[in-house]
């Protein structure tokens, strides 16, 4: 016997009812944490959705709805902390974020005083990340091309294994490696370039794995068609494979940049930090945004807290701008399709 179906507004109505019931249960049982209220509401949403669907529709449709409900619950649980983090960073960071903050350093300003800025740390981050990208991106790209297009046998398996191992290396280990070789053995002092080398070690495996997956998505028919015309394999890779996968490759590089932009441990070991503006990444101590945030938050004054949150907002904006630039490059360089 056919049954009716739930109205289209049912999921939204059940979500509202679950939120209200979760709040009521939290108040009745004296639960002060809003997180607990939200978890109760999420559980009620799943249970009520399944029960209502089983009664009004059928069990098969109820199972489908409960799967959809779980997906939505997991999505909300993932988005809420992100939105909370963004709201906290923006609301607290805007207190100190202004033109003077972006164009001045901490030279002559004690950490307990108002004023000062993040220019020296922003300059250091830009230079260190740019150098790390110049080192890691070509090496990672060529490694991925070798693994996908040429790699066979024991060497390819060994490279894949070590790339996987490098993916999980802690940042402090990369910093200690560069400290031992570049600073202690070769005798170089602290510099932004030393920090960039450590960051490139962390960046390379991410570039390799993301690029490798993007190259594997390129249809073999494109390669075969070009090879059938007598085009050399290196030219097929350069003119067909890489342009086809450029969108995913650029996104992977930006993910790697985001991975290293917030690292602090290698910078503490190799760059040391400085309150002055140092535009030369190859000589002398520098600062960076993550290190600046840590230094300011460590002080514990109201002014330093405001500067730390403002620098955190600048760092988030920096990563966001890089992602937008990557999407623009991917859209510009992607192969044009037509009918």
Beta strands, then each sheet from edge to edge (+ up, - down):
end
